[in-house]
Amino acid sequence: LDKVRGVLEQAGVNVDSVILPDGEQYKSLAVLDTVFTALLQKPHGRDTTLVALGGGVVGDLTGFAAASYQRGVRFIQVPTTLLSQVDSSVGGKTAVNHPLGKNMIGAFYQPASVVVDLDCLKTLPPRELASGLAEVIKYGIILDGAFFNWLEENLDALLRLDGPAMAYCIRRCCELKAEVVAADERETGL
């Protein structure tokens, strides 16, 4: 957070932060309300840009806040987990949960941009990295056999978080996910 804040402030951007709790149980209307309250207290106008710095829960919640606040403000994703870098940051699905169902209150709202920093992956616990790699492997199995073969050949490099291997892997997954989204962005045929 401090690194992103510093870069933005050096560029002359006014930065206000809302620290969101981590975990699926916090992807709720109550937490969403804390974001809206923070935006309204300053107050922030339609020229506001929301930046989601975190994993999938933070991205989903911040994206829905951006889609809803003043009927839509700019939104930038900075995913910090491998899973969010290859999956939830691509496609524009934003939502919060309801006691009667997961992702039941949401919108399709594309981010203005997605910024991936490979250094974030170095902070992940092994279980979190494994979760992301499982999604990566799924893309290879389901969508691109040649990519799956590449994954088999480069698994050691990926487990070491080798920069060029991770960059290619994430880029290819985003391309594959974007193809799926382009075919049915609003999931009308699913």
Phi, psi and omega in degrees: 000315182298321179296313180295315178303313181300315179297315181294317180293324175297331178276004178086016181270133174283126185242126170242138183246143170235116180274119181263141176292150183263139176127145183305326182295344180264001177277071192227166176296326180296315179290321176303320179298326178294326177293312179300318180299315178298319179294319183284333182288334185289314347272153176259139182261195182290345179274005180289144172243127175265135179245122178266103178253100182162196181274199186297321180296313179297318179296315179298313183292315180294321178298319178291322176300316179296320179294329187265324186295122181048037178065022172123117173236165181300150187215130178236133177262131170235081184288137185249356175247155179299318180300315180289331178292324184260349187230285192290339178279351181248126174121340174081012177278120180232142183189166167235162180270163175231153179306337180265000178174153180277136177058034183276342180238109185192189181208157168269115186213108184285138174290152175294327176200162176234125181247119181252125177246112182299334180298334178300328183294335181292344181267354186282141170291155183307321181297321180293319177295318179299321178299316178294318179295327177298319178295318178301312180297320177302318178301316180297316182295314187276323193248336188203098181300322179295321177294320177300317177299318178300318179301316179300318182288336187243015183302318180299318179296320179294318179294333176276357184060038176302126186307302181298321179294315179295319180299314179296315182301311181295316179300315181295319178298318178296321176298315180296315179296320179297324177296317178297315181296317181299328180288335183197068188304322184258016176054041180284334183257007183266000000 
